[in-house]
Amino acid sequence: MPETILIADDEASIRDLARLYLEKEGFRVRTAEDGVAALDDVRRDPPALLILDLMMPRMDGWEVCRRVRAEGNLPILMLTARDQDIDKIVGLEMGADDYLTKPFNPRELVARVRAILRRAGAATPAERPRRFGRVEIDPASREVTVDGEAIVLRAKEFDLLLTLADHANQVLSREQLLDRVWGYEFYGQTRTVDVHVAHLRERLAGSGLEIDTVWGRGYKLAGREERT
């Protein structure tokens, strides 16, 4: 069964271009012209991924993202005509998995969609949990617990933590993390990694598990995995 992508954008040319390339790659595509229609569509029949423009009538992309994220973990790729770091950071902080600045290369759009979907379904039941002191990371259930209590992580936050855990005490550059977690060659700045690391640190605060910044090189998870 082909995966369904919902494109929410008030520009018909953007919707048509994205639909053309995504359908050529085998996806089913639905479209919405404004934020209210997009939210109604998601609630009626959730797609595999939402491509969401920030600037739309009736309800902007930030509000749509906030409401969608409050109700579940649907992968979201944000589109923005603004080449401003603050817009991208706000989008990521509100729960978007990735962003793309207009005008965009449609092949890059397809690559990012595939990467997000691949990462969203990457874990398999055969993967063993990783334990670091009071923290357990379970790839099968995609859950993280501290002293047995679950903490809520977004999809990319979990993927980033698992990648760091699999390379505990090794420094991974931002570029390496982008490639391994986001799954494509990144065309913009690496700020997205910093934002997700900041979120992880907040969620892991007090757990004893630390993500260290190695200045000029990248990040590493400081801790020893306990194997049983």
C-alpha positions in Angstrom: 0.0 0.0 0.0 1.5 3.3 -1.0 2.2 5.8 1.8 0.0 8.9 1.8 1.5 12.4 1.9 -0.6 15.5 2.8 0.6 18.7 1.2 -0.8 21.9 3.0 0.1 25.0 1.0 -2.0 27.9 -0.3 0.1 28.2 -3.5 -1.3 25.9 -6.2 2.0 25.9 -8.0 3.8 24.5 -4.9 1.1 21.8 -4.4 1.2 20.8 -8.0 5.0 20.6 -8.2 5.3 18.6 -5.0 2.4 16.3 -6.0 4.0 15.6 -9.4 7.4 14.5 -8.0 5.9 12.6 -5.0 3.5 10.6 -7.2 6.3 9.8 -9.6 8.0 8.2 -6.6 5.0 6.1 -5.8 3.4 8.1 -3.0 -0.3 8.8 -2.7 -0.9 12.6 -2.3 -3.6 14.6 -0.8 -3.6 18.4 -0.7 -5.1 21.2 1.5 -5.2 24.9 0.6 -5.3 26.3 4.2 -4.5 25.4 7.7 -8.0 24.6 8.8 -8.5 22.2 5.9 -5.1 20.6 6.7 -6.0 20.0 10.3 -9.4 18.6 9.4 -7.7 16.2 6.9 -5.2 15.0 9.4 -7.8 14.3 12.0 -10.1 12.6 9.5 -7.5 10.2 8.0 -3.9 10.7 9.2 -1.4 10.6 6.4 2.1 9.1 6.7 3.6 12.5 6.6 2.5 16.2 6.5 4.2 18.8 4.3 3.2 22.0 6.0 3.6 25.6 4.7 4.1 28.2 7.5 2.2 31.1 5.9 -1.4 30.0 5.1 -4.8 31.6 5.5 -7.4 30.7 8.2 -4.7 29.0 10.3 -0.9 29.3 9.9 1.5 26.4 9.9 2.8 27.1 13.3 -0.7 26.6 14.8 -1.4 23.6 12.7 1.9 22.1 13.8 1.2 22.8 17.5 -2.2 21.2 17.3 -1.1 18.1 15.3 1.9 17.6 17.7 -0.4 17.9 20.7 -2.4 15.0 19.4 0.3 12.6 18.2 3.7 12.0 16.5 2.7 12.5 12.8 6.0 13.3 11.0 6.0 17.0 9.8 8.1 18.6 7.1 7.8 22.4 7.3 8.0 24.7 4.3 9.0 28.3 4.7 9.5 31.2 2.3 11.6 32.9 5.0 15.3 32.2 5.1 15.5 33.1 8.7 17.1 30.9 11.4 14.4 32.0 13.9 11.6 30.6 11.8 13.4 27.3 11.4 14.2 27.1 15.1 10.6 27.9 16.2 9.3 25.3 13.8 11.6 22.7 15.2 10.8 23.7 18.8 7.1 23.3 18.0 7.7 19.7 16.9 8.5 19.7 13.2 10.9 16.9 12.1 12.5 19.0 9.4 12.2 22.1 7.3 12.8 23.2 3.7 13.1 26.8 2.4 11.3 27.9 -0.7 12.1 27.9 -3.5 13.2 24.2 -3.2 14.6 21.5 -5.4 11.7 19.0 -5.7 14.2 16.1 -5.7 15.5 17.3 -2.4 11.9 17.4 -1.1 11.4 13.8 -2.1 14.7 12.9 -0.5 13.8 14.5 2.8 10.3 12.9 2.8 11.9 9.5 2.3 14.5 10.1 5.0 11.8 11.2 7.6 9.6 8.2 6.8 12.6 5.8 6.9 13.7 7.1 10.3 10.1 7.0 11.6 9.9 3.3 11.0 13.6 2.4 11.5 13.4 0.4 14.7 12.7 -3.3 14.7 11.5 -5.6 17.5 14.8 -7.5 17.4 16.8 -4.6 18.6 17.8 -4.8 22.3 17.3 -2.0 24.8 20.3 0.1 25.8 20.7 0.9 29.5 22.8 3.7 30.9 22.4 3.8 34.7 18.8 4.9 35.4 18.0 5.4 31.7 16.8 2.7 29.4 16.4 3.3 25.6 14.2 0.7 23.9 14.4 0.8 20.0 11.6 -1.8 19.7 9.0 0.3 21.5 10.8 3.6 20.8 10.5 4.5 24.5 12.9 6.1 26.9 12.5 5.5 30.6 14.2 7.0 33.7 13.8 4.7 36.8 11.1 3.0 34.9 9.1 6.2 34.2 8.6 7.0 30.5 9.7 10.4 29.2 8.1 11.9 26.1 10.4 12.3 23.1 9.6 13.4 19.6 10.6 11.1 16.8 13.8 12.9 15.8 14.8 13.3 19.5 14.6 9.6 20.0 16.6 8.9 16.8 19.3 11.3 17.9 19.5 9.9 21.4 19.7 6.3 20.0 22.5 7.3 17.6 24.5 8.9 20.4 23.9 5.9 22.6 25.2 3.5 19.9 28.4 5.6 19.8 28.7 6.3 23.5 31.8 8.3 24.5 32.6 8.9 20.8 32.4 12.4 19.4 30.0 12.7 16.4 30.1 15.9 14.4 26.9 17.8 13.5 27.3 16.6 9.9 27.6 13.0 11.0 24.5 13.3 13.1 22.6 14.9 10.3 23.6 12.1 7.9 22.8 9.3 10.4 19.6 10.7 12.0 18.1 12.7 9.2 19.4 10.4 6.5 20.4 12.9 3.7 23.1 15.3 2.8 22.1 18.5 4.6 21.9 21.6 2.3 21.5 24.2 5.0 23.0 25.1 8.4 23.5 22.5 11.2 21.5 24.5 13.7 18.8 21.7 13.7 21.2 19.4 15.6 21.8 22.0 18.3 18.0 22.5 18.8 17.4 18.8 19.1 20.3 18.3 21.5 19.0 21.2 23.7 15.6 19.4 23.8 17.2 16.1 24.8 19.1 17.7 27.6 16.0 19.2 29.0 14.2 15.9 28.9 17.1 14.0 30.5 17.8 16.6 33.2 18.4 14.9 36.5 18.7 11.4 35.0 22.5 11.3 35.2 22.9 10.8 31.4 24.7 13.7 29.9 25.2 14.9 26.3 28.6 16.7 26.2 29.5 19.4 23.7 33.0 19.0 22.4 33.8 22.5 21.1 34.7 22.6 17.4 34.0 18.9 16.9 30.4 18.0 17.9 28.6 16.0 20.6 29.0 12.8 22.6 26.9 10.8 25.0 28.9 10.5 28.3 28.2 7.2 29.9 28.9 3.5 30.0 26.3 1.1 28.6 25.3 -1.7 31.0 25.0 -5.0 29.2 23.1 -7.9 30.7 
